[in-house]
Amino acid sequence: MKFDAILPPLPLARVSTLAEAAEAMGFDALWSSETQHDPFLSLTLAAEHTSRLQLGTAVAIAFGRSPATVAYTAWDLAQLSGGRFILGLGTQVRAHIERRFGMTWPQSPVGKLREFVTAVRAFWRTWQEGEPLNVRGEYYRLSIMSPFFNPGPIDHPQIPIYLAGVNPGLCRLAGEIADGLHGHPFHSGRYLREVVRPSIEEGARRASRDPGEVCLAVSVFLVTSKEEAVFAREQIAFYASTPSYRRVMALHGWEEAAETLSALARQGRWDEMASKVTDEMLETFAVVAPEAELPQAIEDRYAGLADRIAPYIPFHPGERDDFWCRLVGALRVP
């Protein structure tokens, strides 16, 4: 089980220092997200200032981009990093695609993401192997790649692609076509075991693949203090209120609580939502333990279930360095 760090939303000027610290601390990978900043730009700086650390997006929003722009950016990052880059792609939800990115939500998100990945890899094969670009699908028709626009082969063309998914459809797609799945932080061990893993395996079987080839990476709520418990309750309440994640609550018989949280969210009563997350819910969706017992608690929950984990707590060098050193030392596989 690999132990990774999440890049907090920082100005670009601070990224190189954080990446150097994460590598020195012993983390296996550093993941950037698409929240307040572009997820690729920060990894360019991180690649330049590290030599061992894997670097990936968790995630870049596919439906806010074209396959061509993503293919070019990933190609350059793979070359710059010496093969350490992982392309993580997600769909987001309809409201954000239409009202934040100004793009069209597809009739079939799973179908479009499948075509998106197919198109990205088609570009890579064209550049690396000289294969003619020929993508003809429902969402993308791509056939032009003249030498002027062809960056040519690179030393590390086998770029892993991870897909983000909560519900079975995207998890099956990851098993079918991807190198890994980014599991959502709003999960339980039971949900991973009963829904996510079986869906990955089903998708892999459909494609005649070995499910063991698909890495399951999850970010994890960690709670070692009252302050962290408050933060985790707030995050759990927000995700539980979102209809897209309703299946997670339903698995545990908490549909009524999810409906209550959705109603509070619609009314803008955000301050009341965290109080609806019970201690049982907190301990189901977060790893709750004293700092000294945290490594064993993480092992107990995720060993044999997840292949790599990243604390949902963002890594800030200079803050809790002793905590991070102990945690990385206890969990990282040499």
C-alpha positions as CSV (number, residue, x, y, z in Angstrom):
1,M,0.0,0.0,0.0
2,K,1.5,3.3,-1.1
3,F,1.1,6.4,0.9
4,D,0.5,9.7,-1.0
5,A,0.0,13.4,-0.3
6,I,-2.6,15.8,-1.6
7,L,-1.4,19.2,-2.9
8,P,-3.4,21.9,-1.1
9,P,-4.8,24.8,-3.2
10,L,-1.7,27.0,-3.3
11,P,-0.3,29.8,-5.5
12,L,2.2,28.4,-8.0
13,A,5.0,30.2,-6.2
14,R,4.7,27.8,-3.3
15,V,4.4,24.5,-5.1
16,S,8.1,23.7,-5.7
17,T,8.9,24.0,-1.9
18,L,6.0,21.8,-1.0
19,A,6.9,19.2,-3.6
20,E,10.5,19.1,-2.4
21,A,9.3,18.6,1.2
22,A,6.9,15.8,0.2
23,E,9.6,13.9,-1.6
24,A,12.0,14.4,1.3
25,M,9.3,13.3,3.8
26,G,9.0,10.0,1.9
27,F,5.6,10.2,0.3
28,D,5.1,8.0,-2.8
29,A,3.1,10.5,-4.8
30,L,1.7,14.0,-4.9
31,W,-1.8,14.6,-6.3
32,S,-3.2,17.9,-7.5
33,S,-6.9,18.6,-7.8
34,E,-9.0,20.9,-9.9
35,T,-10.6,23.2,-7.4
36,Q,-9.1,26.7,-7.2
37,H,-6.2,26.2,-9.6
38,D,-5.4,24.4,-12.8
39,P,-4.3,20.8,-11.8
40,F,-1.5,20.5,-14.5
41,L,0.4,23.7,-14.0
42,S,1.4,22.9,-10.4
43,L,2.7,19.5,-11.4
44,T,5.0,21.1,-14.0
45,L,6.8,22.9,-11.1
46,A,6.7,19.8,-8.9
47,A,8.3,17.7,-11.7
48,E,11.1,20.2,-12.1
49,H,11.9,20.1,-8.4
50,T,11.7,16.4,-7.6
51,S,13.3,13.2,-8.9
52,R,11.5,10.3,-7.3
53,L,8.0,11.4,-6.4
54,Q,5.1,10.3,-8.6
55,L,2.9,13.2,-9.7
56,G,-0.7,13.0,-10.8
57,T,-4.0,14.7,-11.1
58,A,-6.8,13.7,-8.8
59,V,-8.5,14.8,-10.8
60,A,-8.5,16.9,-13.9
61,I,-12.1,17.4,-15.3
62,A,-12.3,15.6,-18.6
63,F,-15.6,17.1,-19.7
64,G,-14.2,20.6,-19.3
65,R,-11.5,19.9,-21.8
66,S,-10.8,18.3,-25.2
67,P,-8.9,15.1,-25.6
68,A,-6.3,16.9,-27.6
69,T,-5.4,19.4,-25.0
70,V,-5.2,16.7,-22.3
71,A,-3.1,14.5,-24.5
72,Y,-0.6,17.2,-25.2
73,T,-0.3,18.3,-21.6
74,A,0.1,14.7,-20.3
75,W,2.7,14.0,-23.0
76,D,4.8,17.0,-21.9
77,L,4.5,16.2,-18.2
78,A,5.5,12.5,-18.8
79,Q,8.6,13.7,-20.6
80,L,9.5,16.4,-18.1
81,S,9.0,14.1,-15.1
82,G,10.9,11.1,-16.6
83,G,7.8,8.9,-16.6
84,R,6.5,9.8,-13.1
85,F,3.2,11.4,-14.3
86,I,-0.2,9.8,-13.8
87,L,-3.2,11.3,-15.6
88,G,-6.3,11.2,-13.4
89,L,-9.6,12.1,-15.0
90,G,-13.0,12.8,-13.6
91,T,-16.4,13.7,-15.0
92,Q,-17.6,16.2,-12.3
93,V,-21.4,16.6,-12.1
94,R,-23.8,18.2,-14.5
95,A,-24.3,21.5,-12.8
96,H,-20.6,22.2,-12.7
97,I,-20.0,21.1,-16.3
98,E,-22.8,23.3,-17.6
99,R,-22.7,26.3,-15.2
100,R,-19.0,26.5,-14.3
101,F,-17.2,25.1,-17.3
102,G,-19.8,26.2,-19.9
103,M,-19.8,22.8,-21.6
104,T,-22.5,20.4,-22.5
105,W,-23.3,17.5,-20.2
106,P,-23.4,14.2,-22.2
107,Q,-26.3,11.9,-22.4
108,S,-24.0,9.1,-21.3
109,P,-21.2,10.2,-19.0
110,V,-19.7,6.8,-19.0
111,G,-19.8,6.5,-22.7
112,K,-18.2,9.9,-23.3
113,L,-15.5,9.3,-20.7
114,R,-14.7,6.0,-22.5
115,E,-14.4,7.8,-25.8
116,F,-12.3,10.6,-24.2
117,V,-9.8,8.1,-22.9
118,T,-9.8,6.2,-26.2
119,A,-9.1,9.5,-28.0
120,V,-6.3,10.6,-25.7
121,R,-4.5,7.2,-26.2
122,A,-5.1,7.5,-30.0
123,F,-3.1,10.8,-29.9
124,W,-0.3,9.1,-28.0
125,R,-0.1,6.2,-30.4
126,T,0.1,8.6,-33.3
127,W,2.9,10.5,-31.7
128,Q,4.8,7.5,-30.5
129,E,4.2,4.9,-33.2
130,G,3.2,6.9,-36.2
131,E,-0.3,5.3,-36.3
132,P,-2.8,7.5,-38.2
133,L,-5.2,9.4,-36.0
134,N,-8.6,7.9,-36.6
135,V,-11.2,8.3,-33.8
136,R,-14.8,8.0,-34.9
137,G,-17.3,7.9,-32.1
138,E,-20.5,9.5,-30.9
139,Y,-18.7,12.4,-29.2
140,Y,-15.4,12.7,-30.9
141,R,-14.3,12.5,-34.6
142,L,-10.6,13.1,-34.9
143,S,-8.5,12.5,-38.0
144,I,-6.0,15.4,-38.5
145,M,-2.4,15.2,-37.2
146,S,0.1,16.8,-39.6
147,P,3.8,16.9,-38.7
148,F,3.7,20.5,-37.7
149,F,1.4,19.6,-34.7
150,N,3.0,16.2,-33.9
151,P,5.4,16.5,-30.9
152,G,6.9,13.1,-31.7
153,P,7.9,10.2,-29.5
154,I,9.1,10.5,-25.9
155,D,11.1,8.2,-23.6
156,H,8.2,7.3,-21.3
157,P,5.0,7.0,-23.5
158,Q,3.2,4.5,-21.2
159,I,1.3,7.1,-19.2
160,P,-1.1,5.6,-16.6
161,I,-4.7,6.8,-16.6
162,Y,-6.8,6.7,-13.5
163,L,-10.5,7.5,-13.6
164,A,-12.5,8.9,-10.7
165,G,-15.7,7.1,-9.7
166,V,-18.2,6.6,-6.9
167,N,-21.0,4.6,-8.5
168,P,-20.7,1.3,-10.3
169,G,-20.8,2.6,-13.8
170,L,-17.6,4.6,-13.6
171,C,-15.9,1.9,-11.4
172,R,-16.7,-0.7,-14.1
173,L,-15.3,1.6,-16.7
174,A,-12.1,1.9,-14.8
175,G,-11.8,-1.8,-14.6
176,E,-12.4,-2.0,-18.3
177,I,-10.0,0.6,-19.7
178,A,-8.0,2.3,-17.0
179,D,-4.8,1.7,-15.0
180,G,-6.4,2.8,-11.8
181,L,-9.5,4.2,-10.0
182,H,-9.5,7.3,-7.8
183,G,-12.0,6.3,-5.1
184,H,-13.9,9.2,-3.5
185,P,-13.1,10.3,0.1
186,F,-16.7,9.7,0.9
187,H,-16.6,6.0,1.2
188,S,-16.5,3.2,3.8
189,G,-14.5,0.1,3.9
190,R,-17.7,-1.8,3.3
191,Y,-18.5,0.3,0.3
192,L,-15.1,-0.3,-1.2
193,R,-15.5,-4.0,-0.5
194,E,-19.1,-4.5,-1.7
195,V,-19.5,-2.0,-4.5
196,V,-16.2,-0.5,-5.8
197,R,-14.0,-3.6,-5.9
198,P,-16.7,-5.9,-7.5
199,S,-17.5,-3.2,-10.1
200,I,-13.8,-2.9,-11.0
201,E,-13.6,-6.6,-11.3
202,E,-16.7,-6.8,-13.5
203,G,-15.4,-4.2,-15.9
204,A,-12.0,-6.0,-16.0
205,R,-13.7,-9.3,-16.8
206,R,-15.7,-7.7,-19.6
207,A,-12.4,-6.6,-21.2
208,S,-10.6,-9.8,-20.5
209,R,-8.2,-8.0,-18.1
210,D,-6.7,-9.0,-14.8
211,P,-8.5,-6.9,-12.1
212,G,-5.2,-6.8,-10.3
213,E,-3.9,-4.5,-13.0
214,V,-6.2,-1.8,-11.8
215,C,-4.9,0.2,-8.9
216,L,-7.4,1.5,-6.3
217,A,-6.3,4.8,-4.9
218,V,-8.4,6.4,-2.2
219,S,-8.2,9.6,-0.2
220,V,-9.1,9.2,3.4
221,F,-10.7,11.3,6.2
222,L,-8.4,11.1,9.2
223,V,-9.5,12.2,12.7
224,T,-7.1,12.5,15.6
225,S,-8.6,15.5,17.3
226,K,-11.8,17.4,18.0
227,E,-10.9,19.9,15.3
228,E,-10.4,17.2,12.7
229,A,-13.7,15.6,13.8
230,V,-15.5,18.9,13.1
231,F,-13.9,19.2,9.7
232,A,-14.7,15.6,8.8
233,R,-18.3,15.9,9.8
234,E,-18.7,19.0,7.6
235,Q,-17.2,17.2,4.6
236,I,-19.2,14.0,5.2
237,A,-22.4,16.1,5.6
238,F,-21.8,17.9,2.3
239,Y,-21.1,14.8,0.3
240,A,-24.0,12.9,1.9
241,S,-26.3,15.7,0.8
242,T,-25.3,15.2,-2.8
243,P,-27.7,12.9,-4.8
244,S,-24.8,11.6,-6.9
245,Y,-23.3,10.0,-3.7
246,R,-26.6,8.7,-2.3
247,R,-25.7,5.1,-2.9
248,V,-23.0,5.3,-0.3
249,M,-25.5,6.3,2.4
250,A,-28.0,3.8,1.2
251,L,-25.7,0.9,1.6
252,H,-25.6,1.6,5.4
253,G,-29.3,2.3,5.7
254,W,-29.0,6.0,6.1
255,E,-31.2,7.2,3.2
256,E,-33.4,9.2,5.6
257,A,-30.4,11.1,7.0
258,A,-29.2,11.8,3.4
259,E,-32.6,13.2,2.5
260,T,-32.5,15.5,5.6
261,L,-29.1,16.7,4.6
262,S,-30.2,17.4,1.0
263,A,-33.1,19.4,2.3
264,L,-30.8,21.5,4.5
265,A,-28.5,22.1,1.6
266,R,-31.3,23.2,-0.6
267,Q,-32.4,25.7,2.1
268,G,-28.8,27.0,2.5
269,R,-28.7,25.9,6.1
270,W,-25.1,24.7,5.9
271,D,-24.3,25.4,9.6
272,E,-26.8,22.8,10.7
273,M,-25.6,19.9,8.5
274,A,-22.6,18.7,10.4
275,S,-24.7,18.1,13.5
276,K,-26.7,15.5,11.6
277,V,-23.5,13.3,11.1
278,T,-23.6,10.9,14.0
279,D,-20.6,9.3,15.7
280,E,-21.4,6.1,13.9
281,M,-21.4,7.8,10.6
282,L,-18.1,9.6,11.4
283,E,-16.4,6.3,12.4
284,T,-17.8,4.6,9.3
285,F,-16.5,7.2,6.8
286,A,-13.4,8.3,8.6
287,V,-10.5,6.6,10.3
288,V,-10.8,7.9,13.9
289,A,-7.9,7.1,16.3
290,P,-5.3,8.8,18.5
291,E,-2.2,9.8,16.6
292,A,-0.2,6.9,18.1
293,E,-2.7,4.3,16.9
294,L,-3.5,5.9,13.6
295,P,-1.1,3.9,11.4
296,Q,-2.5,0.6,12.7
297,A,-6.1,1.8,12.3
298,I,-5.3,2.7,8.6
299,E,-3.7,-0.7,8.1
300,D,-6.7,-2.4,9.7
301,R,-9.2,-0.7,7.4
302,Y,-7.3,-0.6,4.0
303,A,-4.7,-3.4,3.9
304,G,-5.7,-5.8,1.1
305,L,-8.4,-3.4,0.0
306,A,-6.8,-0.2,-1.3
307,D,-3.5,-0.1,-3.2
308,R,-2.6,3.5,-2.3
309,I,-4.1,6.0,0.1
310,A,-3.8,9.7,0.6
311,P,-4.9,11.6,3.7
312,Y,-7.7,14.1,3.0
313,I,-5.8,16.5,5.2
314,P,-3.6,18.6,2.9
315,F,0.1,18.4,3.4
316,H,1.7,21.6,4.5
317,P,5.5,21.5,5.3
318,G,6.3,23.1,8.5
319,E,2.9,22.1,10.0
320,R,2.8,18.9,12.0
321,D,6.1,17.6,10.4
322,D,6.6,15.1,13.2
323,F,3.1,13.7,12.7
324,W,3.7,13.3,8.9
325,C,7.1,11.7,9.5
326,R,5.7,9.1,11.8
327,L,2.8,8.3,9.6
328,V,4.8,8.0,6.4
329,G,7.5,6.0,8.2
330,A,4.9,3.6,9.5
331,L,2.9,3.1,6.3
332,R,5.1,3.6,3.4
333,V,6.3,0.4,1.7
334,P,10.1,0.7,1.0
